[in-house]
Every structure is written in C-alpha cells, then in structure tokens.
Amino acid sequence: MSFGQGGPYGPPPQDPFGSRDPQGQTPDWAALADASAQRARRRRWMLIGGGALATAAVAAIVATAVVTMNGDGGGGDRASDKNSSDLPAPPGPATDSADPGPSFSDAVPLPPPNPKDFISTEDKDTAPLSADTLFPGSKLTMGDRVYAKGPTNRTTNCAGATQGALGSILAANTCDQVIRATYTRDGTAVTVGVAVFSTETQALKAKKEASGGLASLSGSGVPTFCRGGTICRKTTNSVGRYVYFTVGGFTNGKDVVKGDQEVFDTGDDVAEFTFLQIRRRGEAQASAAATAPVED
C-alpha cells in the first residue's frame, strides 16, 4: 500500500514557522521579523483603544446616574439625551418676595378708657341723664326678690329733696340736681335719691359732710312713709360725681328696728342697683369712646 511521497506516513510536516518553503528554500528572516513587530503593534493599539472605550462607557454611566438623581425621577426626556446646556440651573440665592408679609407697628397701643373717668366729671359724663335712664322699667329684680317701682322725680332744687341739714350741705357743694325713685315690696318701701355734682371732688366732700337725710317720695299708690319723726333706715354712698342716699321703712308708719331684716334687704338691694346703674353708665361711655373713629 502506498501513501504517496514522503515516507510511509505521507508528506513531511510543514514547519509551523515557515522555516522552509514548499520548494525547500531558506525563509526571509528579516521579513518575518517585520511582520511580527507589526502584529505586536496592532495588539498594543487594540488594547489601548479597548481601554479608552471602556473608560468612556464608565464615564457615560456615571454621568447618566448623576443626571437622573438630580432630575425628576425618570419623567420627561432621558438624561442620556441631554447635554449640559439642557440641565436645570442650580437654585440661586433666596430673594425677597413681592409680598413682604405682615408688618407690625412699633407704636404702643393706648390703654382702654377707664369707665370711672366718664362718671367723675361732667365734661366727660355727657350721656343723657334722667329718672328713666337711672331707674328704667316698672320693677326691680334682685335675686329672688322683686320690687315694684313707684313714683320718680327729678329736681334741680337739691334741698327740696332732702330733710334736715342735708339740703344745705348739698347746696354748699354745688349740687346740680337730685333724681329720686321709690320701690316697694310686702309693706316695705325705700326711696333712693342720686345727688349729681360737677366733679368727684365735690361729691366726696358732700358725702363726708352728709347729715340729715333724703326725703321719701310717695304717690302712685305708695303712701307717705318715713315722715313726721318715724324711725327709718338711712344710707349714704358715692361713686364718681354721684352721691346716692336711701331712706327705707314700713308703709304703715311703723318704726324700724335692727331685727327688721326685710327693710334692710330692700334698702341694700335698691342701693346696689343704683350703684350698678351708675357704673354701667361709665362703662357704656368708655366703650363708645374706645370704638369711636380716630380723627386726623
């Protein structure tokens, strides 16, 4: 059996490095060296180029992540499609708004008017004053006690509304007027009289000097009481430019003694109501002054 030329196992193997050509000639070693060098250079440039591409890819990934984090969470255009001019500018320094907000005045607010100031002098105490404004209605209720209002009277003859020395004392301190009203309940009666002065100073002096007493006021179904020497309970007090007096007793003319609690209760209730009415007069005028518009 023949396997062709070159021996029993076929043609001789070819030199993997081209040491011989098919014709058995010696190879060109210089050419081989140049080719080897060129191949080495190509491999080096390929490694360098591949590294550059990898670096560029990593930079692109990092830039995309940064833009996405600073963006709107994925909405709108893709961050990789934007260049630096498309990115939102960083916020600038805060500036004042067109609306500066509320402002507060440095002026210290004035204190509210004192009601007592308005009932201490006739210059400020200018509200209407009469028996109806001081003693309104047809009855007086204090707690569970109800009193019927009887006659009322207003006079500028202050002495004519008094008994004993009180008339001359009021006149000496320039009393302007006396306003009276009578209240009754279960056989007891009390007349209250308010003497009005121009100033608190005059009122306080008249209160300190007071002697004698108020004349009871009868009529309109109320019989005469506390006259002709009958013993009755009397009180004197003041607030502002007003001095108020009471005289109370029984409508049947009986003398009052310390144990007659009903007479004391009636006198105390009427006196307290009178004080409250004068105080309310001051409060009403102070409130009106506080809410009045300020004039330029």
URUR-V54475 format. One record per backbone hydrogen bond with DSSP energy under -1.0 kcal/mol. CO is the residue of the C=O (numbers start at 1). NH is the residue of the N-H. E is the energy in kcal/mol with one decimal. If there is no record, write none. Layout:
BEGIN
co: (CO,CO)
nh: (NH,NH)
e: (E,E)
END
This chain:
BEGIN
co: (7,15,21,25,27,28,29,30,31,32,33,34,35,36,37,38,39,40,41,42,43,44,45,46,47,48,49,50,51,52,53,54,55,56,57,58,59,60,61,62,63,64,65,66,78,79,83,114,115,119,120,121,121,124,130,131,138,140,142,145,147,148,151,153,155,156,158,159,161,163,163,165,166,167,168,169,170,171,177,178,179,180,181,182,183,184,185,187,188,189,190,191,192,193,194,195,196,198,199,200,201,202,203,204,205,213,219,222,231,233,235,237,239,241,242,243,244,245,246,247,248,249,250,257,259,260,261,262,263,264,265,266,267,268,269,270,271,272,273,274,275,276,277,278,279,280,281,282,283,284,285,286,287)
nh: (10,18,24,21,29,32,33,34,35,36,37,38,39,40,41,42,43,44,45,46,47,48,49,50,51,52,53,54,55,56,57,58,59,60,61,62,63,64,65,66,67,68,69,70,81,82,86,117,118,241,200,124,125,126,134,135,149,147,145,142,140,184,182,180,178,158,161,162,215,166,213,169,170,171,172,173,175,174,196,155,194,153,192,150,190,148,188,251,185,249,183,247,181,245,179,243,176,122,203,204,205,206,207,208,209,163,222,219,256,248,246,244,242,197,239,195,237,193,235,191,233,189,253,260,261,264,265,266,267,268,269,270,271,272,273,274,275,276,277,278,279,280,281,282,283,284,285,286,287,288,289,290,291)
e: (-1.5,-2.5,-2.9,-1.4,-1.0,-1.9,-2.2,-2.1,-2.3,-2.4,-2.2,-2.3,-2.3,-2.1,-2.3,-2.5,-2.3,-2.2,-2.5,-2.2,-2.1,-2.5,-3.0,-2.6,-2.2,-2.1,-2.3,-2.2,-2.4,-2.5,-2.3,-2.3,-2.3,-2.2,-2.2,-2.6,-2.6,-2.3,-2.2,-2.3,-2.4,-2.3,-2.5,-1.9,-1.3,-1.6,-1.7,-1.4,-1.0,-3.2,-1.5,-1.1,-2.2,-1.9,-2.0,-2.4,-2.5,-3.5,-1.9,-2.9,-2.9,-2.2,-1.8,-3.5,-2.8,-1.4,-1.5,-1.6,-2.2,-1.1,-2.2,-1.6,-2.5,-2.1,-2.3,-1.2,-1.7,-1.7,-2.7,-2.2,-2.8,-2.3,-2.8,-3.9,-2.4,-2.2,-1.7,-2.3,-2.2,-2.4,-2.6,-1.8,-1.9,-2.8,-2.1,-2.4,-3.4,-2.3,-1.5,-2.7,-1.8,-2.2,-2.4,-2.1,-1.8,-3.3,-1.3,-2.8,-2.0,-2.7,-1.8,-2.6,-1.8,-2.1,-2.3,-3.3,-1.9,-2.5,-1.7,-2.5,-2.5,-2.6,-1.3,-1.9,-2.1,-1.5,-3.1,-2.0,-2.4,-2.7,-2.6,-2.3,-2.2,-2.5,-2.4,-2.1,-2.3,-2.5,-2.2,-2.1,-2.4,-2.7,-1.5,-1.6,-2.4,-2.7,-1.7,-2.2,-2.5,-2.0,-1.9,-2.1,-1.5)
END
